[in-house]
Amino acid sequence: MSSGSLHRSALLTLALAVAAALGAPPPAAAAPGAAKATATPRPAATPAPQAPVRRPVAGVSPAIRTPEARPPVEELRLFAFTLSHQRAAEALPLVHPLLSPRGTVELQAGTNTLVVRDSLSALTRVRAALAAFDHPARPIAFDVQIVRADRGIVSPAPPPSVLDPELAARLERLFRYRSYHLLARARLATRESEEVDYELSSGYRLTFKLGTMADERRIKLHGFRIVRRAESPATGPDRELIHTAINLWRGQPLILGLARDEGAPSALLVVVTFLAAEEER
């Protein structure tokens, strides 16, 4: 036996002794002349990603979701307001915007009463508004002018008229007429809720019923009507020119125009002004 074989035999004997001492299975003996096997290392497996762990912060409590608290629903209550000075029907446009979506209002015309059913907060608003509305009738003054507007020269020329320069300038800005002549004018002194029947010059008659002044600067005229009287029974019946309801703001003229069409050579303009407080005196 050669020295190389003896050396390998000694190594094998030593390996068996070490394996026996450790309790491991003995290594297999390699055949003579066999090539040595080389072990290929396996790549390490990539660990799966894990969700970050949220750790509580000292002194901070985690947020707890709770259902949103709904405001309590107010109980509906009943409120009846009998007006002493003004018509209850006139107060309806004032009350409606103050109601909640569940609120209702009923008019009892026989007793001049409004019956309101709503929440306490809405009834508080309605009560205050009606108390301010139901005041004794106050004096009101109006200025009414009837003006003829012409695109060309009128023949025969109408009698000279005194048209307020400020009003004339306003009409010239609004309309495309060449000349303006005042036909009739009246300054009316009346009171809230009164009915007016007034005979103007040039055969015009004016009738309307006043409402109640709101916010100290606005008033409604119901059944505002202007009639042109016939010169005689032979010329036919009276002719109604205007019949409508109008809202007036203090100090702001309202202009109503009457014409056959946009290209008519002439038109009739009615100018109504709710006079300012200093002009009423």
HELIX and SHEET records of a PDB file:
HELIX    1   1 SER A    3  LEU A   22  1                                  20    
HELIX    2   2 ALA A   88  VAL A   95  1                                   8    
HELIX    3   3 HIS A   96  LEU A   98  5                                   3    
HELIX    4   4 ALA A  109  THR A  111  5                                   3    
HELIX    5   5 LEU A  120  PHE A  133  1                                  14    
HELIX    6   6 PRO A  165  LEU A  174  1                                  10    
HELIX    7   7 SER A  201  GLY A  203  5                                   3    
HELIX    8   8 PRO A  233  THR A  235  5                                   3    
HELIX    9   9 ALA A  277  GLU A  280  1                                   4    
SHEET    1   A 3 ARG A  77  THR A  82  0                                        
SHEET    2   A 3 THR A 113  ASP A 118 -1                                        
SHEET    3   A 3 THR A 104  GLN A 108 -1                                        
SHEET    1   B 4 SER A 179  ARG A 191  0                                        
SHEET    2   B 4 PRO A 139  ASP A 150 -1                                        
SHEET    3   B 4 SER A 266  PHE A 274 -1                                        
SHEET    4   B 4 LEU A 254  LEU A 258 -1                                        
SHEET    1   C 4 GLU A 195  GLU A 199  0                                        
SHEET    2   C 4 TYR A 204  LEU A 210 -1                                        
SHEET    3   C 4 ARG A 218  ARG A 228 -1                                        
SHEET    4   C 4 ARG A 239  TRP A 249 -1                                        
END                                                                             
